[in-house]
Amino acid sequence: MNSGRIALIESLRGKGLFCDADINFARFICREAGADAGYELYLAAALVSHAILVRKHICLDLTMLSVDLNSWFSDLTDAGQGAESLRHELRSLPVPAEWLKKLLDCRQVTGTPGEFKPLIIKDDLIYLYRTWQCEQQLALMIKSRCGVDPAFNIGTVAGRIKAVSSRFFSGALFEQNIDWQQTAVFAALRNRFSIITGGPGTGKTTVAAAIVALLFERDLSLRIALCAPTGKAQARLQESLLTETGILNCRSEVIEKTAAVPSCTIHRLLGARPDSEEFKYNRQNQLALDVVIVDEASMISQALMSGLLEALPPQAKVVLLGDMDQLASVESGMVLRDLCLASEINHFSPQFSAVFDQAVNSAMPALPPAAGTSSLSDCTVELQISRRFDPGKGIGLVASAVKALPASPENTAIDAIIRAACSDSTGQINVSQLPDFRKGGLEKALSELLHGQRVNLGDSREKMFMQYLNAENVEAAYEIFRRFRILCSHRRGMYGAETVNLLAEKIIRSQNNPADFYKGKPVMITENCPILNLFNGDIGLIWPDENNRLKAYFPGRDGQQGSGFFCIEISTLPMFETAFAMTVHKSQGSGFQNVLLILTPDLNSPVLTRELVYTAITRAEKHADIWSSREILAASIRRRTRRCSRLQDYIS
């Protein structure tokens, strides 16, 4: 064992480098290997742990490494002036020659698929046994669910899909265009497993409401559940579904049942246990459900998706809703995108198309035929028409162009997107140079923005953002506040959400006081607290009550705590953080009238990706400002999120 190199690896701990868990795992593996342990095994164990825990891959792809560890630790943003010294040390840690052969010689701890060893090696990939097993099981569960639902009856839906919602195409519009919403509804009714993807405003919730209603038309006794990865996403799903029930063309009892479908987080549905990775409901103790509709599926990790499917009976219908182009899960894997790439999106078998023609009973153009034999071909539909954005201008144009880029885009394509964002004549999107933090430029720019930001209240009235502090009541204040949000690419650093929140508070407090809590302080809950009906991502305001005592106010939820707002004592608040600014990751599942996106000026940061830019600008319904240099924005749009996994291959 090369003790010098291993000692150097152990010294490389900190932000952007190895974490303690990586080092401890490498030590454990080498102890288990005994005399076979060496630098190659130690490095492989540390890297596979880092790949899964920090980089959120499912496995370590050795082809991602070149000469030394500089190729792995490309982002040393947090190292500051010590970055060059670290670069020198990383050059002292070469990628071993004949690495795989040497690893496979350590038979006590390494093996190939099918063996029960801590490290599993397949081709150029190194898995932990549990991640390899999870990926295999998930692929098998999905493939086993693909196929026609035995309960599907064309007679119960013929002519009903087109009529169930006033939002669906009809008449000449239907005859000239494929209505992907109706196609998605049909796919979900016909199949036991289906995926409905699409960007903001494409009508995923409209489709979900139609699916639930048509299922209840068939059988009012069906046990249906809605769920989402976070409490915020779950609440938005239920609220949106309630809105959609108002336009359904169904019997009153069907509408009542649809409106009453319960929703919860996936963890709550599965019966998560404190301080445990195990769930109450699992393969041995499955949920008594007939249908599960999962929203914001792009946020679901591979392990959580596997746990959900294990807990559902084999005959249960599963519908995944989400945007495959959004940011991936904060945990390992990017399941929704892998599944969409494994399918022939919007291409269908002759059998599917023939039955669909019977169901819609119209002269709609023929569905595109599937060319291959993917298990998911008849199961995956992408909604393509946004009712929020015009794809030919403003936010819609930039978002569509970013989404359409290939894996390795040409410079001309990137330049065209930058030009469109910088010269948008509609006023929907604007790019400005990032203010200089060191000269106080960021604080000054934020102050000007917060004092000058106009928020449209939807009825031709406009108010300045800071006027929320002078609102007559918390309802009016929240209405102004919720229409604008600052989104940051990073959590920490000079331009991270933590710093921006401190600066925003400094600006706000100049009109208040230096206390920890003050009138108008926005708080975002960071843990689920079902007892208080508060969930991760919920945002409220600190506001005085009728006795001028500060309390925390949160919007109520229909069917739960009623309409309006409810308040709690500040002392009982669950864990929270200030919410003038949030990371783009935290903003998923939310929407605001106006958005400011701040990109950290680090060309090497792996956080800066096209998925991050796409997710951020599509949170804005009216206007998106971007503070960034053109160079950083171009680099972000060029870089695509890559998470190593073979799920796509196993399902195709």
DOZAKE-618345 format. One line per 3 residues: their letters; for each residue x, y, z of C-alpha. Coordinates in Angstrom, 2 decimals. Example, Ala and Ser with C-alpha at 12.3 -4.5 7.8 and 13.67 -1.06 7.14 Angstrom:
2
as = 12.30 -4.50 7.80 | 13.67 -1.06 7.14
This chain:
652
mns = 0.00 0.00 0.00 | 1.39 3.40 -0.97 | 1.06 5.13 2.40
gri = 2.28 8.49 1.11 | -0.41 8.80 -1.53 | -3.09 7.54 0.84
ali = -2.05 10.10 3.45 | -2.37 12.79 0.76 | -5.88 11.55 -0.13
esl = -6.86 11.70 3.53 | -5.68 15.29 3.73 | -7.93 16.31 0.84
rgk = -11.03 16.94 2.87 | -13.36 19.92 2.73 | -15.82 21.73 0.48
glf = -15.48 20.44 -3.06 | -13.12 17.66 -1.93 | -13.55 14.34 -0.15
cda = -15.89 14.22 2.86 | -15.29 12.23 6.04 | -17.66 9.49 4.87
din = -15.55 8.93 1.73 | -12.37 8.48 3.76 | -14.02 6.25 6.36
far = -15.50 4.05 3.64 | -12.11 3.71 1.91 | -10.50 2.69 5.22
fic = -13.25 0.12 5.84 | -12.86 -1.43 2.38 | -9.09 -1.69 2.76
rea = -9.42 -3.30 6.20 | -11.80 -5.88 4.72 | -9.43 -6.55 1.82
gad = -6.45 -7.12 4.13 | -3.23 -7.94 2.29 | -4.85 -7.24 -1.10
agy = -5.44 -3.58 -0.22 | -3.46 -0.96 -2.06 | -3.59 2.59 -3.41
ely = -5.82 1.47 -6.28 | -8.48 0.01 -3.97 | -8.30 2.91 -1.49
laa = -8.72 5.49 -4.25 | -11.55 3.56 -5.94 | -13.48 3.23 -2.67
alv = -13.07 6.92 -1.80 | -14.11 8.01 -5.29 | -17.17 5.75 -5.57
sha = -18.36 7.02 -2.18 | -17.79 10.63 -3.30 | -19.51 9.98 -6.63
ilv = -22.67 8.74 -4.90 | -22.81 10.89 -1.75 | -21.57 14.20 -3.17
rkh = -21.89 14.09 -6.97 | -25.18 12.14 -6.81 | -24.16 9.54 -9.40
icl = -25.39 5.96 -9.09 | -21.91 4.62 -9.78 | -18.36 5.75 -10.57
dlt = -17.54 5.94 -14.26 | -13.77 5.54 -14.60 | -13.85 7.12 -18.06
mls = -14.62 10.45 -16.33 | -11.05 10.44 -14.95 | -8.01 11.22 -17.06
vdl = -4.40 11.61 -15.86 | -4.83 12.58 -12.21 | -7.47 13.74 -9.72
nsw = -7.56 17.25 -11.16 | -9.99 15.80 -13.71 | -12.35 14.78 -10.89
fsd = -12.05 17.83 -8.64 | -12.53 20.43 -11.37 | -14.45 22.79 -9.06
ltd = -12.28 24.33 -6.34 | -14.44 27.43 -5.91 | -14.39 27.24 -2.12
agq = -10.60 26.84 -1.95 | -10.00 30.49 -2.83 | -6.32 31.39 -2.94
gae = -5.38 27.85 -1.93 | -6.67 26.40 -5.19 | -3.29 26.34 -6.96
slr = -1.65 24.51 -4.06 | -4.46 21.93 -4.19 | -3.98 21.57 -7.93
hel = -0.33 20.65 -7.30 | -1.31 18.03 -4.71 | -3.97 16.55 -6.99
rsl = -1.33 16.13 -9.71 | 0.51 13.87 -7.25 | -2.41 11.42 -7.29
pvp = -2.34 9.64 -10.65 | -5.09 7.47 -12.06 | -3.72 3.92 -11.64
aew = -2.68 1.85 -14.64 | -4.64 -1.39 -15.22 | -7.00 -0.18 -12.51
lkk = -9.89 -2.59 -13.11 | -7.64 -5.65 -13.24 | -6.02 -4.72 -9.93
lld = -9.40 -4.10 -8.35 | -10.82 -7.42 -9.50 | -7.84 -9.15 -7.88
crq = -9.19 -7.96 -4.51 | -11.79 -10.73 -4.42 | -12.76 -10.18 -0.79
vtg = -14.38 -6.82 -1.52 | -14.88 -6.56 -5.29 | -17.00 -8.63 -7.63
tpg = -19.04 -8.60 -10.80 | -22.85 -8.33 -11.15 | -24.57 -11.17 -9.32
efk = -21.98 -11.44 -6.57 | -22.50 -10.23 -3.02 | -19.48 -7.95 -2.57
pli = -19.21 -4.35 -1.28 | -17.99 -3.09 -4.68 | -19.49 -4.31 -7.95
ikd = -17.60 -3.77 -11.21 | -19.33 -3.76 -14.58 | -17.47 -2.59 -17.68
dli = -15.85 0.74 -16.65 | -18.32 1.33 -13.82 | -17.89 0.75 -10.09
yly = -21.04 0.46 -7.96 | -21.69 0.03 -4.30 | -23.57 -3.24 -3.98
rtw = -26.69 -1.46 -2.71 | -26.78 1.04 -5.60 | -26.22 -1.73 -8.16
qce = -29.01 -3.81 -6.59 | -31.35 -0.79 -6.40 | -30.82 0.01 -10.09
qql = -31.44 -3.59 -11.12 | -34.58 -3.93 -9.03 | -35.99 -0.61 -10.23
alm = -35.49 -1.58 -13.87 | -37.20 -4.93 -13.30 | -40.15 -3.36 -11.45
iks = -40.74 -0.80 -14.19 | -40.47 -3.34 -17.01 | -42.86 -5.67 -15.20
rcg = -45.44 -2.86 -14.90 | -45.27 -1.82 -18.54 | -48.24 -3.11 -20.46
vdp = -51.99 -2.75 -20.77 | -53.99 -2.46 -17.56 | -56.24 -5.55 -17.37
afn = -59.04 -3.32 -16.06 | -58.90 -1.04 -19.11 | -62.16 -1.01 -21.08
igt = -62.36 1.03 -24.28 | -66.13 1.19 -23.88 | -65.85 3.29 -20.71
vag = -63.69 5.99 -22.33 | -64.85 6.11 -25.96 | -65.77 9.72 -26.62
rik = -65.28 10.72 -22.99 | -61.64 11.88 -23.07 | -62.33 14.75 -25.46
avs = -65.40 15.84 -23.52 | -64.14 15.59 -19.94 | -62.24 18.92 -19.89
srf = -62.96 22.21 -21.63 | -59.21 22.74 -21.98 | -58.80 19.90 -24.50
fsg = -58.79 20.44 -28.28 | -62.06 20.00 -30.14 | -63.53 20.73 -33.56
alf = -61.24 22.00 -36.33 | -58.32 22.55 -33.92 | -58.47 18.90 -32.92
eqn = -58.63 17.70 -36.52 | -55.56 19.71 -37.49 | -53.31 18.95 -34.50
idw = -52.43 16.08 -32.23 | -53.73 16.90 -28.77 | -50.96 15.49 -26.57
qqt = -53.04 16.10 -23.44 | -55.73 13.70 -24.64 | -53.03 11.27 -25.75
avf = -51.51 11.40 -22.26 | -54.88 10.79 -20.60 | -55.47 7.78 -22.83
aal = -51.98 6.38 -22.17 | -52.52 6.63 -18.42 | -55.94 4.93 -18.63
rnr = -54.68 2.16 -20.90 | -51.37 1.37 -19.21 | -50.43 0.25 -15.74
fsi = -47.34 2.48 -15.87 | -47.15 5.81 -17.68 | -44.99 8.93 -17.80
itg = -46.33 12.38 -18.65 | -43.61 14.98 -19.11 | -43.79 18.60 -20.18
gpg = -42.63 22.08 -19.31 | -44.44 24.71 -17.20 | -47.90 25.56 -18.45
tgk = -48.29 22.50 -20.66 | -51.22 21.22 -18.62 | -49.90 18.30 -16.59
ttv = -52.36 18.98 -13.75 | -55.25 19.27 -16.23 | -54.31 15.82 -17.47
aaa = -54.08 14.47 -13.92 | -57.57 15.73 -13.05 | -59.00 14.17 -16.22
iva = -57.32 10.85 -15.44 | -58.72 10.76 -11.91 | -62.22 11.74 -13.04
llf = -62.38 9.15 -15.83 | -61.13 6.44 -13.49 | -63.86 7.32 -10.99
erd = -66.42 7.27 -13.80 | -65.43 3.65 -14.29 | -65.39 2.79 -10.58
lsl = -66.18 5.15 -7.69 | -64.65 2.70 -5.21 | -61.11 3.00 -6.60
ria = -58.45 3.87 -4.04 | -56.45 6.72 -5.57 | -53.63 8.75 -4.00
lca = -51.68 11.81 -5.11 | -48.13 12.37 -3.91 | -45.03 14.45 -4.57
ptg = -41.43 14.52 -3.29 | -41.88 17.62 -1.10 | -44.62 19.09 1.03
kaq = -44.68 22.23 -1.09 | -45.10 20.26 -4.33 | -47.78 18.09 -2.75
arl = -49.76 21.13 -1.61 | -49.51 22.78 -5.04 | -50.66 19.55 -6.69
qes = -53.76 19.34 -4.50 | -54.57 23.03 -4.95 | -54.19 22.76 -8.73
llt = -56.32 19.64 -8.85 | -59.09 21.41 -6.94 | -58.98 24.22 -9.51
etg = -59.18 21.76 -12.40 | -62.21 19.96 -10.95 | -64.18 23.17 -11.53
iln = -64.00 22.73 -15.30 | -64.63 18.98 -15.46 | -67.62 17.79 -17.42
crs = -68.65 14.93 -15.12 | -71.40 13.77 -12.80 | -71.49 15.57 -9.46
evi = -70.46 12.47 -7.50 | -67.40 12.03 -9.75 | -66.36 15.65 -9.25
ekt = -66.79 15.29 -5.49 | -64.65 12.15 -5.42 | -61.99 13.76 -7.61
aav = -61.81 16.87 -5.40 | -61.51 14.68 -2.29 | -58.55 12.56 -3.45
psc = -55.95 12.79 -0.67 | -52.41 14.03 -1.32 | -49.24 13.74 0.71
tih = -45.49 13.56 0.36 | -44.00 10.30 -0.87 | -42.25 9.83 2.46
rll = -45.51 10.23 4.35 | -47.31 7.88 1.96 | -44.65 5.23 2.56
gar = -44.62 5.76 6.31 | -41.13 7.16 6.78 | -39.62 6.41 10.17
pds = -37.49 8.92 12.10 | -33.75 8.18 11.98 | -34.25 5.25 9.62
eef = -33.97 4.62 5.90 | -36.68 1.97 6.17 | -40.35 2.64 5.41
kyn = -43.44 1.18 7.07 | -44.76 0.15 3.64 | -42.50 -2.01 1.53
rqn = -42.40 -5.20 -0.52 | -43.71 -7.26 2.41 | -46.29 -4.69 3.60
qla = -47.75 -3.00 0.54 | -50.12 -0.05 0.34 | -53.81 -0.74 -0.27
ldv = -54.04 1.46 -3.37 | -55.32 1.02 -6.91 | -53.83 4.18 -8.46
viv = -50.94 6.48 -7.53 | -50.23 9.75 -9.35 | -46.80 11.22 -8.61
dea = -46.08 14.88 -9.38 | -42.67 16.59 -9.78 | -41.13 13.22 -10.62
smi = -37.89 14.87 -11.78 | -37.12 15.48 -8.11 | -37.33 11.78 -7.15
sqa = -34.10 9.90 -6.49 | -33.49 6.38 -7.71 | -33.71 4.95 -4.19
lms = -37.00 6.71 -3.41 | -38.57 5.66 -6.71 | -37.54 2.09 -6.00
gll = -39.04 2.27 -2.50 | -42.32 3.64 -3.89 | -42.75 0.93 -6.50
eal = -41.84 -1.80 -4.02 | -44.63 -0.62 -1.73 | -47.32 -0.75 -4.44
ppq = -49.22 -3.88 -5.41 | -48.24 -5.23 -8.85 | -51.70 -4.42 -10.26
akv = -51.66 -0.78 -9.08 | -51.63 1.88 -11.77 | -48.72 4.35 -11.57
vll = -48.65 7.74 -13.34 | -45.52 9.92 -13.17 | -45.82 13.65 -13.90
gdm = -42.84 15.94 -14.31 | -40.50 17.94 -16.50 | -37.57 15.83 -17.63
dql = -35.56 18.97 -18.49 | -35.65 20.39 -14.96 | -32.95 19.93 -12.37
asv = -32.48 16.37 -11.17 | -33.06 15.06 -7.65 | -30.94 16.39 -4.79
esg = -30.20 12.72 -4.07 | -28.55 10.16 -6.36 | -29.90 9.54 -9.84
mvl = -32.09 11.30 -12.39 | -34.81 8.72 -12.83 | -37.39 10.69 -14.82
rdl = -34.90 11.74 -17.48 | -33.44 8.22 -17.69 | -36.92 6.77 -18.22
cla = -37.84 9.36 -20.85 | -34.59 8.74 -22.74 | -35.24 5.00 -22.59
sei = -38.56 5.48 -24.38 | -39.57 6.74 -27.79 | -41.38 9.83 -26.55
nhf = -44.62 10.51 -28.46 | -44.17 7.47 -30.72 | -46.59 4.58 -30.40
spq = -47.23 1.03 -31.53 | -49.96 0.24 -34.11 | -51.97 -1.42 -31.34
fsa = -51.91 1.74 -29.20 | -52.82 3.99 -32.11 | -55.72 1.80 -33.24
vfd = -57.36 1.75 -29.82 | -56.67 5.48 -29.33 | -58.53 6.24 -32.56
qav = -61.53 4.39 -31.16 | -61.30 6.26 -27.86 | -61.20 9.79 -29.30
nsa = -63.55 8.97 -32.19 | -62.34 11.78 -34.42 | -60.22 12.71 -37.42
mpa = -57.17 13.80 -35.44 | -53.85 13.31 -37.31 | -52.25 9.89 -36.90
lpp = -49.90 9.37 -33.97 | -46.21 8.94 -34.94 | -45.26 5.24 -35.08
aag = -42.65 3.73 -32.78 | -39.51 2.51 -34.52 | -38.01 0.29 -31.82
tss = -39.06 -2.12 -29.14 | -38.65 -0.04 -25.97 | -40.81 -1.23 -23.09
lsd = -41.82 2.37 -22.44 | -42.75 3.44 -25.98 | -46.51 3.31 -25.43
ctv = -46.14 4.66 -21.90 | -44.45 8.04 -22.36 | -46.11 11.25 -23.58
elq = -44.58 14.72 -23.73 | -46.98 17.67 -23.58 | -45.70 20.22 -26.08
isr = -48.01 23.24 -26.06 | -47.39 25.75 -23.27 | -50.29 27.95 -22.28
rfd = -47.94 30.05 -20.17 | -45.17 30.88 -22.65 | -45.11 31.72 -26.35
pgk = -42.32 29.54 -27.81 | -41.58 32.24 -30.37 | -40.61 35.05 -27.99
gig = -39.32 36.01 -24.58 | -39.00 33.37 -21.87 | -40.68 30.75 -24.06
lva = -38.20 31.26 -26.90 | -35.12 31.04 -24.66 | -36.47 28.08 -22.65
sav = -37.41 26.16 -25.81 | -33.99 26.83 -27.37 | -32.15 25.68 -24.24
kal = -34.30 22.57 -24.02 | -33.69 21.69 -27.70 | -29.88 21.82 -27.49
pas = -28.00 18.58 -28.19 | -25.57 17.11 -25.66 | -22.61 18.89 -27.31
pen = -24.00 22.06 -28.89 | -22.21 24.25 -31.42 | -21.00 27.68 -30.34
tai = -23.38 29.29 -32.83 | -26.39 27.71 -31.10 | -25.24 28.96 -27.68
dai = -24.55 32.44 -29.08 | -28.04 32.59 -30.62 | -29.63 31.86 -27.23
ira = -27.51 34.50 -25.50 | -28.43 37.08 -28.14 | -32.13 36.23 -27.79
acs = -31.96 36.65 -24.00 | -29.98 39.91 -24.21 | -32.12 41.57 -26.87
dst = -35.63 40.41 -26.04 | -38.06 43.03 -27.34 | -40.99 41.69 -25.27
gqi = -39.42 42.67 -21.97 | -39.92 39.15 -20.58 | -36.22 38.35 -20.15
nvs = -33.16 40.49 -19.58 | -29.46 39.81 -18.98 | -27.34 42.27 -16.95
qlp = -23.70 42.19 -15.88 | -23.20 40.70 -12.41 | -22.59 43.53 -9.88
dfr = -19.12 43.62 -8.30 | -19.45 42.23 -4.77 | -16.15 43.58 -3.43
kgg = -16.98 47.19 -4.25 | -20.39 46.99 -2.61 | -22.01 46.69 -6.00
lek = -24.18 43.71 -5.15 | -25.72 45.37 -2.09 | -26.36 48.57 -4.03
als = -27.92 46.71 -6.97 | -30.12 44.63 -4.64 | -31.30 47.76 -2.84
ell = -32.21 49.43 -6.12 | -33.97 46.28 -7.29 | -35.98 45.73 -4.10
hgq = -37.03 49.36 -3.96 | -37.75 49.60 -7.67 | -39.13 46.15 -8.50
rvn = -42.68 46.46 -9.82 | -45.01 43.54 -9.14 | -48.15 43.13 -11.20
lgd = -51.14 42.14 -9.11 | -53.12 40.79 -12.03 | -55.80 43.46 -12.34
sre = -53.78 46.29 -13.94 | -52.58 47.50 -10.54 | -48.85 47.51 -9.86
kmf = -47.02 47.97 -6.59 | -43.37 48.33 -5.70 | -42.02 45.21 -3.99
mqy = -40.99 47.00 -0.78 | -44.55 48.20 -0.29 | -45.44 44.77 1.04
lna = -44.06 46.04 4.37 | -46.74 48.75 4.44 | -49.67 46.51 3.52
env = -52.80 46.71 5.66 | -52.73 43.03 6.57 | -50.70 39.89 6.09
eaa = -52.87 38.68 3.21 | -52.16 41.82 1.17 | -48.46 41.72 2.12
yei = -48.12 38.11 1.07 | -49.86 38.78 -2.25 | -47.21 41.37 -3.12
frr = -44.28 39.41 -1.69 | -45.02 36.10 -3.39 | -44.86 37.61 -6.88
fri = -41.10 38.20 -6.85 | -38.21 35.97 -5.84 | -34.42 36.00 -6.09
lcs = -32.97 32.66 -7.25 | -29.29 31.84 -6.77 | -27.29 29.15 -8.52
hrr = -25.38 28.38 -5.31 | -26.26 28.26 -1.65 | -22.92 29.58 -0.34
gmy = -20.33 32.02 -1.58 | -20.35 35.75 -2.34 | -23.33 35.40 -4.68
gae = -25.02 32.48 -2.92 | -28.49 32.47 -1.39 | -27.17 32.76 2.17
tvn = -25.22 35.94 1.37 | -28.00 37.48 -0.71 | -30.49 36.87 2.11
lla = -28.16 38.63 4.58 | -27.86 41.63 2.24 | -31.62 41.71 1.62
eki = -32.27 41.64 5.37 | -29.81 44.49 5.86 | -31.73 46.52 3.28
irs = -35.11 45.68 4.81 | -33.97 46.25 8.39 | -32.94 49.80 7.60
qnn = -36.68 50.46 7.76 | -37.30 48.24 10.78 | -35.01 47.09 13.57
pad = -32.04 44.76 14.10 | -34.03 42.03 15.90 | -33.88 38.43 14.67
fyk = -37.59 38.63 13.86 | -39.22 41.68 12.37 | -42.36 42.64 10.48
gkp = -42.15 41.26 6.96 | -39.37 38.70 7.49 | -40.01 35.86 5.03
vmi = -39.35 32.35 6.35 | -39.12 29.10 4.41 | -39.67 25.85 6.29
ten = -36.85 23.34 5.76 | -38.35 20.27 7.45 | -41.71 18.53 7.35
cpi = -43.88 19.14 10.42 | -47.28 17.45 9.87 | -48.48 18.39 13.36
lnl = -48.36 22.08 12.39 | -49.39 21.34 8.80 | -46.10 22.83 7.60
fng = -43.81 21.18 5.09 | -40.39 21.62 3.55 | -40.60 24.55 1.11
dig = -43.60 26.33 2.67 | -43.08 30.10 2.83 | -44.65 32.44 5.35
liw = -44.26 35.98 6.72 | -43.54 37.26 10.19 | -46.34 39.75 10.88
pde = -47.92 41.43 13.93 | -51.24 40.11 15.21 | -54.10 42.26 16.51
nnr = -52.14 42.81 19.73 | -49.02 43.83 17.79 | -47.22 40.60 18.75
lka = -45.09 39.11 15.97 | -46.21 35.70 14.76 | -45.49 33.50 11.75
yfp = -48.29 33.50 9.17 | -48.73 30.87 6.44 | -51.36 30.48 3.70
grd = -54.06 27.97 4.58 | -54.86 25.00 2.38 | -58.34 24.19 1.16
gqq = -59.61 21.05 2.77 | -56.96 21.19 5.46 | -56.91 24.39 7.48
gsg = -59.38 26.34 5.43 | -58.81 29.40 3.32 | -56.99 32.54 4.39
ffc = -53.96 32.39 6.68 | -53.12 30.61 9.90 | -50.49 31.71 12.38
iei = -48.22 30.05 14.90 | -46.02 31.34 17.67 | -42.50 32.14 16.51
stl = -41.13 29.92 19.27 | -42.85 26.89 17.71 | -41.48 27.38 14.17
pmf = -39.89 24.26 12.72 | -36.43 24.64 11.17 | -36.47 27.48 8.65
eta = -34.33 29.90 6.68 | -34.83 33.45 5.40 | -36.53 33.47 2.01
fam = -35.85 36.67 0.11 | -33.58 34.45 -1.95 | -33.44 30.71 -2.45
tvh = -31.43 28.29 -4.54 | -32.83 27.29 -7.90 | -33.13 23.74 -6.53
ksq = -35.42 24.99 -3.74 | -37.61 26.82 -6.27 | -38.67 23.68 -8.13
gsg = -42.42 23.24 -8.07 | -42.95 26.97 -7.43 | -43.93 29.84 -9.69
fqn = -43.51 33.61 -9.39 | -44.54 36.57 -11.52 | -40.99 37.94 -11.61
vll = -37.65 36.24 -10.97 | -34.05 37.39 -10.59 | -31.45 34.69 -11.32
ilt = -27.93 35.27 -9.95 | -25.20 33.04 -11.43 | -21.97 32.65 -9.44
pdl = -19.00 33.70 -11.62 | -17.11 30.40 -11.67 | -16.60 28.75 -15.04
nsp = -15.63 25.42 -13.42 | -18.64 25.06 -11.13 | -20.56 21.86 -12.01
vlt = -23.67 23.46 -10.48 | -23.94 25.83 -13.45 | -25.84 23.77 -16.01
rel = -28.46 24.26 -18.70 | -30.97 22.46 -16.47 | -30.39 25.10 -13.79
vyt = -30.88 27.99 -16.25 | -33.99 26.35 -17.76 | -35.52 25.65 -14.34
ait = -34.84 29.16 -13.07 | -36.24 31.17 -15.98 | -39.33 28.98 -16.24
rae = -40.20 29.76 -12.60 | -41.07 33.25 -13.90 | -44.53 33.74 -15.32
kha = -44.00 37.34 -16.50 | -40.38 38.45 -16.32 | -36.93 36.94 -15.68
diw = -33.79 39.00 -14.97 | -30.41 37.27 -15.15 | -27.36 38.76 -13.44
ssr = -24.38 37.12 -15.11 | -21.59 37.70 -17.59 | -22.23 36.37 -21.06
eil = -19.29 33.99 -20.61 | -20.76 32.40 -17.48 | -24.25 32.19 -18.96
aas = -22.89 30.53 -22.10 | -20.85 28.05 -20.05 | -23.92 27.20 -17.95
irr = -26.09 26.57 -21.00 | -23.35 24.45 -22.59 | -22.86 22.19 -19.55
rtr = -25.43 19.42 -19.18 | -26.09 17.57 -15.94 | -24.54 14.15 -16.12
rcs = -25.27 11.45 -13.59 | -23.81 8.05 -14.20 | -26.42 5.30 -14.33
rlq = -27.32 2.34 -16.51 | -31.06 2.48 -15.79 | -31.78 3.70 -19.32
dyi = -29.90 0.75 -20.84 | -31.59 -1.81 -18.61 | -35.10 -0.63 -19.51
s = -34.67 0.03 -23.24
